[in-house]
Amino acid sequence: MTKDGILNPDLCDAIARCGHTDYFVIADPGLPLPEGVRVIDLSLVRGIPTFMDTLNAVKKQLVIESYILAEEMEPNSKACFNEVCAALAPLPYKTVSHEQLKELTKKAKVIIRTGDPVPYANVVLVCGVNF
């Protein structure tokens, strides 16, 4: 057992297994889950855990070099978009269509599913290295 930080053993394992340029996805409960990609479903009930709670916990443990959001997130979920950008600043990011983001999930090392119903509350974290 760890002393601090993430307690979920599957999530700890997933973070430890990520390498440079791997995709680590945090998703809302509605994002389609591609075949063959490891999914850790943290959803309990609607809204728990939140997307931002999950992102804030993961970013403390995972080395992130950049991130990818759906371009639909900003106009449809402006507050969430702003929170993500603030939480991950000053990391570079890009936006792609939601359809393109769904295609990127097929290359993910892991998808973490939250209970957050906020539209387009999905992020592809591009893993970095700590040296």
N, C-alpha and C positions, 0 to 999 in steps of 0.2 A: 504494500500500500504506500502511496506517495504521501508526503507530509502536507503538501499544499497544492493548489491548482486543480486540474481536472482529475476527478475521481473515477470516472467511467473507464474501466480497463480496456474496452474495445476502442474507445476514442484515443486513449493513451498509446495503444499499440499502433493505431493508424497513423498518428502523428510521427511516432518513432520510425515507421517504415517509409516515410516520404523522403524522396531524394530531389536533387536539383532539377527543376523544370517540371516536376510532377504536378498534376492538377488535383487540388483538394477542394471539394465543393461543399458549400453550406447551402441548404435548400429549404424552401417552404414545402408544406405537405402536398402541394398540387403538382410539383415538378415531376414529369414522367421519369421513371427510373429505368435506365438502360440495362439490358441483359448483360450479365457477366461483370458488372462493376460492384465492388463491395459497398454495401449500404449499412450505415449505422443509424437506426431509427430511434431518435431521442424523443419523438413526439409522445406526449402523454394525453393532453386534452387540447382543445382549440386555444392557441396562444401560449402554451407551455411546452417546452421552453421557447422563449422568443428568439427570433433570428439574431437580434443584436446581442442578447446574452450569450448565445452560442459563439458568435463571431468574436466577441470580446474575450471569452475564455480561451478560444483556440489561438487567437493572435498572440497571447502571452506565452504559448508553448511552441508554436510553429514558426519556422523561419520563412518569411514571405518576401518575395522580390517584386511582385506586381499582382494585379488582380484584374478580373474581367467582369463587367456587369452587362445586363441587357439594356439596350438603349431605351426600351419602354419603361424602365424603372423610374427614371427622372420625371417624366410627365405624369405617370400614374401613381407613384409612391414617393413624392418629392421629399418628405420628411425622412423616410428610410434611406433614400439616396444620399441625402446630406449627412445622415448619421454614419453611413458606411464610409463615405469619403473622409469625414472628420476622424473616424476611428483608425483608418488606415493611412492617413497622411503621415509623411510626405511621399508614400509609395506611388509609383506611376500606375495608371490604369488605362484601360480602353473599354469602349462599349461596342457591342455587336448586337445584331437583332436577337430577339428571344429565341427564334428558330435556330440561329447559329449557336447560341449558348447551349441549347438542348443537345446539339450535335457535339459540342465540346465535352459534355458530361460523359459521353461514350469513351473518352480517353482518360477519364478521372481515375485516380488511384483509389479514391473513396468518396462517397457522398454521405454527408451528415444531414439527416432529415429532421427539421424542427417542427414545432406545432404552430408556427406563426402564419396566420392567414393573410398577411399583408401581400398585396399583388406584387409579383416580380421580386420578392425577397429571396434572391439567389445570388451567390457570388462564386466565381471560380478563382480560388487563390492559387497563384503560381509559386511553387515552393522555391526557396533559395537555399543557400548554404551558409553556415555560420563561421566560415573561415575565409 
